[in-house]
Amino acid sequence: MMVITITRGTIHDYDIIPILFDQAGEDSIEVNKQFFLNENNIMLIAWKECVPCGFLYGYLLESVHRRMPQLFLYSIDVFAEHQNKGVGSRLVESFINLAKEKNCSEVFVITNDHNVIAKKLYEGTGGQRDMLDEIMYIYPLV
């Protein structure tokens, strides 16, 4: 059985962040150090011994009309050689536990109906589909 450790990413993980995104198949990135200076920005890294095997990041959101904050899971990636071994589930469960520690009312994540792998992960970790007809619009500014 694979032992997975989950840590919270900090500014001290600055050097590994581009490697994580590269492993996830993302283009070369420039790390935004400001992300780690805000306690409401959260990155979790999954490790097998000293080797990273996945990560997620999200945001603690305060609301003008809710007493309790929400935790938004923005993105999750598990590296190919570690998929289907419980890494994604451990990351999501750790994120949910962090939400409980921060007294959040809920954790939410947005995905596409055709993303079968993501839906299996979220449903397998207790996620409940909220609406069938959601549409997201963006306003590009750059």
DRENLOFI-377195 format. One record per residue (C-alpha): x, y, z; residue number from 1; residue in one letter. Coordinates in nm, 4 decimals. Example, Ala and Ser with C-alpha at 12.3 -4.5 7.8 and 13.67 -1.06 7.14 Angstrom:
REM DRENLOFI-377195
- 1.2300 -0.4500 0.7800 1 a
- 1.3670 -0.1060 0.7140 2 s
REM end
This chain:
REM DRENLOFI-377195
- 0.0000 0.0000 0.0000 1 m
- 0.1266 0.3438 -0.0929 2 m
- 0.1695 0.5835 0.2025 3 v
- 0.0730 0.9353 0.0993 4 i
- 0.1553 1.2451 0.3022 5 t
- -0.0292 1.5715 0.2402 6 i
- 0.1406 1.9034 0.3198 7 t
- 0.0277 2.2603 0.2785 8 r
- 0.2340 2.4458 0.0221 9 g
- 0.4137 2.7573 0.1456 10 t
- 0.6417 3.0243 0.0045 11 i
- 0.9266 2.7866 0.0917 12 h
- 0.8004 2.5452 -0.1767 13 d
- 0.8670 2.8128 -0.4401 14 y
- 1.1249 2.5996 -0.6259 15 d
- 0.9025 2.2936 -0.6589 16 i
- 0.5883 2.4716 -0.7851 17 i
- 0.7033 2.4923 -1.1516 18 p
- 0.7973 2.1224 -1.1363 19 i
- 0.4466 2.0356 -1.0094 20 l
- 0.2797 2.2251 -1.2921 21 f
- 0.5207 2.0743 -1.5461 22 d
- 0.4367 1.7230 -1.4185 23 q
- 0.0675 1.8108 -1.4558 24 a
- 0.1266 1.8963 -1.8222 25 g
- 0.0938 2.2715 -1.7835 26 e
- 0.3058 2.5163 -1.9771 27 d
- 0.6004 2.6753 -1.8017 28 s
- 0.4741 2.9035 -1.5290 29 i
- 0.6030 3.1915 -1.3254 30 e
- 0.5205 3.1351 -0.9598 31 v
- 0.3097 3.4076 -0.7992 32 n
- 0.4697 3.4454 -0.4572 33 k
- 0.1757 3.6634 -0.3475 34 q
- -0.0461 3.3533 -0.3513 35 f
- 0.1351 3.2161 -0.0469 36 f
- 0.1216 3.5444 0.1466 37 l
- -0.2579 3.5270 0.1711 38 n
- -0.3788 3.2729 0.4298 39 e
- -0.7033 3.2338 0.2315 40 n
- -0.5133 3.0851 -0.0651 41 n
- -0.4508 2.7159 -0.0145 42 i
- -0.2231 2.4704 -0.1905 43 m
- -0.1935 2.1088 -0.0809 44 l
- 0.0825 1.8805 -0.2090 45 i
- 0.0667 1.4997 -0.2003 46 a
- 0.3953 1.3156 -0.1402 47 w
- 0.4992 0.9532 -0.1641 48 k
- 0.8095 0.9558 0.0531 49 e
- 0.9990 1.2608 -0.0838 50 c
- 0.8448 1.2532 -0.4308 51 v
- 0.5486 1.4787 -0.5170 52 p
- 0.2622 1.2863 -0.6754 53 c
- -0.0107 1.5487 -0.7033 54 g
- -0.1461 1.8788 -0.5769 55 f
- -0.4521 2.0945 -0.5522 56 l
- -0.5197 2.4571 -0.4825 57 y
- -0.8174 2.6652 -0.3896 58 g
- -0.9465 2.9657 -0.2052 59 y
- -1.1297 3.0467 0.1169 60 l
- -1.4189 3.2753 0.0202 61 l
- -1.6037 3.5082 0.2521 62 e
- -1.9550 3.6129 0.1550 63 s
- -2.1585 3.9210 0.2275 64 v
- -2.4723 3.7105 0.2821 65 h
- -2.3333 3.4050 0.4636 66 r
- -2.2011 3.3859 0.8151 67 r
- -1.9564 3.1056 0.7339 68 m
- -1.6954 3.1027 0.4559 69 p
- -1.6801 2.8510 0.1712 70 q
- -1.3753 2.6715 0.0368 71 l
- -1.3447 2.6682 -0.3429 72 f
- -1.1391 2.3815 -0.4876 73 l
- -1.0060 2.5484 -0.8012 74 y
- -0.7803 2.2786 -0.9462 75 s
- -0.6470 1.9309 -0.8718 76 i
- -0.3819 1.7288 -1.0535 77 d
- -0.2520 1.3797 -0.9829 78 v
- 0.0503 1.2773 -1.1874 79 f
- -0.0069 0.9914 -1.4332 80 a
- 0.2025 0.7285 -1.2544 81 e
- 0.0140 0.7929 -0.9288 82 h
- -0.3428 0.7968 -1.0621 83 q
- -0.5988 0.5457 -0.9373 84 n
- -0.3997 0.4916 -0.6176 85 k
- -0.5989 0.7134 -0.3807 86 g
- -0.3877 1.0284 -0.4180 87 v
- -0.6736 1.2437 -0.5485 88 g
- -0.9049 1.1194 -0.2762 89 s
- -0.6473 1.1972 -0.0063 90 r
- -0.6007 1.5489 -0.1453 91 l
- -0.9766 1.6158 -0.1540 92 v
- -1.0274 1.4673 0.1939 93 e
- -0.7451 1.6841 0.3316 94 s
- -0.9024 1.9896 0.1674 95 f
- -1.2390 1.9039 0.3252 96 i
- -1.0737 1.8603 0.6655 97 n
- -0.9089 2.2005 0.6271 98 l
- -1.2513 2.3481 0.5461 99 a
- -1.3880 2.1993 0.8677 100 k
- -1.0969 2.3480 1.0649 101 e
- -1.1751 2.6875 0.9124 102 k
- -1.5446 2.6517 1.0013 103 n
- -1.6611 2.6596 0.6381 104 c
- -2.0208 2.5914 0.5424 105 s
- -1.9163 2.3925 0.2343 106 e
- -1.6498 2.3006 -0.0147 107 v
- -1.7361 2.3425 -0.3808 108 f
- -1.5704 2.2593 -0.7107 109 v
- -1.6680 2.3221 -1.0716 110 i
- -1.6086 2.0635 -1.3445 111 t
- -1.7506 1.9638 -1.6804 112 n
- -2.0074 1.6913 -1.7339 113 d
- -1.7735 1.5165 -1.9767 114 h
- -1.4890 1.5009 -1.7195 115 n
- -1.5735 1.1483 -1.6064 116 v
- -1.2547 1.1079 -1.3998 117 i
- -1.3204 1.4262 -1.2010 118 a
- -1.6848 1.3353 -1.1444 119 k
- -1.5814 0.9907 -1.0163 120 k
- -1.3322 1.1512 -0.7756 121 l
- -1.5767 1.4104 -0.6421 122 y
- -1.8647 1.1653 -0.6074 123 e
- -1.6319 0.9080 -0.4476 124 g
- -1.5272 1.1588 -0.1828 125 t
- -1.8846 1.2559 -0.0961 126 g
- -1.9459 1.5424 -0.3381 127 g
- -2.3056 1.6028 -0.4409 128 q
- -2.3967 1.7474 -0.7776 129 r
- -2.5739 2.0772 -0.7166 130 d
- -2.7218 2.1773 -1.0533 131 m
- -2.7380 2.0259 -1.3994 132 l
- -2.7450 2.3437 -1.6040 133 d
- -2.4690 2.5676 -1.4712 134 e
- -2.2848 2.7848 -1.7207 135 i
- -1.9723 2.9835 -1.6406 136 m
- -1.8861 3.3087 -1.8174 137 y
- -1.5494 3.4772 -1.8029 138 i
- -1.4462 3.8344 -1.8739 139 y
- -1.0849 3.8266 -1.9979 140 p
- -0.8983 4.1365 -1.8872 141 l
- -0.5548 4.0618 -2.0297 142 v
REM end
